[in-house]
Amino acid sequence: MFLAIAATALLALTGCGSGSDDSADSSNAYGAPVEEEMAYEVAAADSAGGFDSYQSSDDGSSFENVVDISVEKRDLIIEMGVSIESEDISASVGAIRSFATSAGGVITSSNIGLRTEDQHNGWATLVIRVPPDRLDSFLVNLDNPERVGVLTSSNTWTQDVTEQLVELDVRIENQRESVARIRQLLAEAKDLSDVVTLEYELNRRQTDLEVQLARQASLEGRVSLSTVTIDLYSPGDAPIPDSERTIISGFTDGWSSFVGTASSLGWFVAAASPYIGVILIVVLAIALLRRSRRTVGQ
């Protein structure tokens, strides 16, 4: 037990000399939970879903409002949404794949639907990750009516996470030092109660460290590769904006869905009617046979 008390004092003293972040961590040595640290990580993770600035263009003119990352060395998360009207969905998808490869990007998700009667028409959604320094060249190639289609709208979201990454670096370094200290104390522990307490503390601090490392990797990954979501659609098949989704349109969509389901059910009943008829005849024959046997038995 003496070793556990000495460990607590050592962590508190070293925490006072390693800065405000480490002092907060060290003052929680032994038994003090890390809910505050974990709450901070959860809040930071939630904040990554929001963005500091937003730009939108519905005139389909060009990509003139893309963020300029060369002005200042900052860690920016850049995400874009692009809608393009295409006369040939298959050709547009092929051109976009080629442009993405040329820009050093990668297609992380693709969802393509083509009409059976005309393989050129339909829709497609592509999610592409592109290095930020190659984003402008990729967008310039994308704005190509002949090979891709007509740009109808574009949205850009940006978030500056420079301070978050710097703070994470400090917290991770402090947490690694804290884990190393606990490991050293555990190696010197002889009393069973000390070993149990130190193992619990080591596991808790390692878990917190892994959470922070995962958070850091996620942010760095989103900074290193910008995300561009491209929606392709044939003329006349543009998706309905949320502002146009009224009660009447909802009722119309629901009625169309009901009619489609009823039609499918009717087709199934019609297709199964011969089998149903044979089954009914067999059941009726068995019932009549049983009734006649009962009559004879009486």
Secondary structure, DSSP 4 states (H G I P E B T S, - for coil): -HHHHHHHHHHHHHHHTS-HHHHHHHTTTTT---HHHHHHHHHHHHHTTS-SEEEEE-S----TT---TTSS---EEEEEEEEEE-S-HHHHHHHHHHHHHHTT-EEEEEEEEE-SS-TT-EEEEEEEEE-GGGHHHHHHHH--TTTT-EEEEEEEEEEE-HHHHHHHHHHHHHHHHHHHHHHHHHHH--SHHHHHHHHHHHHHHHHHHHHHHHHHHHHHHHHHSEEEEEEEE-TT-PPPPGGG--HHHHHHHHHHHHHHHHHHHHHHHHHHHHHHHHHHHHHHHHHHHHHHHHHHH-
